[in-house]
Every structure is written in C-alpha cells, then in structure tokens.
C-alpha cells in the first residue's frame, strides 16, 4: 500500500532551496558587515614586552611624537625607536628600574625589543605616512588620542570607508603643519577649519585621490 503525503510536501524542495539561500545571504551579510576593521580591530590592545606609557611621555612630559618616530615625515613607515633612543633619557632617569631591564639589555646587545604591532592595514593596501603628515593630517586622526593612552590601543577602524570619508572632505581634517603632533589642538570654529582647509588644500595641492589605484597598487 503506497504512502499518502500531504500536498504541501510537493513544495518542500523549493522551500528548502529558498531557506538555504536566505540563510546563506544572512550569513554573508553578517560576515561582510561585522568582519570589518571597525569590529575586528578597534579596541585591540596587545600586551607589550615593556610597559611604555604614551600618557606619561607624550602627554605629561610633552615629548613630540617625532622624537621617537623619526621617520614619519620622510617615509611611508612610522618607525619604532631603537632602545638607544630610550636610553638617551633613561641612562639617568629610572636607570635601575626593573621595568626597563629589557630596554637596557636591548641597548647593550643591539637586539630589538619584540614590540607587538598595534596598527596595521591589509597587505594589499598602500599607505604613506609622510604624504599625509606633510599635508596637514595629524597623528590623532588615525591613531586617536595617543597622548592619553597608558598603553596604545587601536582607536580608529582604518577601513576603506574611514579613509574615503577623509579623502572626500580633506578640508575638514587638515591643520597647520606646526600642529600636526599637537594632539589637543582644535580650530577656533568649524567655519575657521573649513576656511583654512580649503585654502590649504589649494596651496598645498592636496590630492585626496579616490580611485582604486591610489591605495591598491
């Protein structure tokens, strides 16, 4: 005797196909949206081999970012200082502090301190620090208020949308070149910022490119 199935079972294969497509679309959309730097990188704060406080050095003591990151104005890469740079001060200040043991050993041996990189973009993205710094883009725009961080963390998404927002309206971001490393500098008003930004964009020939090849080379 043959089994009798309800009529709705005739639609079952199509219902399964539609369900799989809907679930697949939802999963793809979720991965597309949430697996972006905004969600996977922002807030990242690795434990470093030496407890270096930017809040103390850049904030309280007012050290210019370029004292340590010497290549930021002339290179695509913002270098990490050698231990010898640290010892310029710490051969006198806290010279026997156990927290600086690794720094002293590095300076004596020449073996680099194994710092953990915090800020990074994908390998297929080209970013030049010197181009941005020399055209009025402050460190704070991409790295956040580093001078207030006890330990540096990833503050901004550094995603394509983040970069394009600035490239579309650079006049809202550029500042006087002598204020690049003054992370607490603020324009007098929004109108003053726009006036300066538009003038600087023209005089400095700021090319806020938006074509793919500008970043993907």
QUISULSUL-V923886 format. One record per run of one state. SS is the DSSP state (H for helix, E for strand, L for the rest). FROM is the first residue (numbers start at 1). TO is the last residue. Records with the same first field share a line. If there is no record, write none. Layout:
SS=FROM-TO / FROM-TO
This chain:
L=1-6 / 35-36 / 41-53 / 61-64 / 69-82 / 91-97 / 110-128 / 134-138 / 144-145 / 149-159 / 169-169 / 173-176 / 180-189 / 204-211 / 215-217
H=7-34 / 37-40 / 54-60 / 65-68 / 83-90 / 98-109 / 129-133 / 139-143 / 146-148 / 160-168 / 170-172 / 177-179 / 190-203 / 212-214
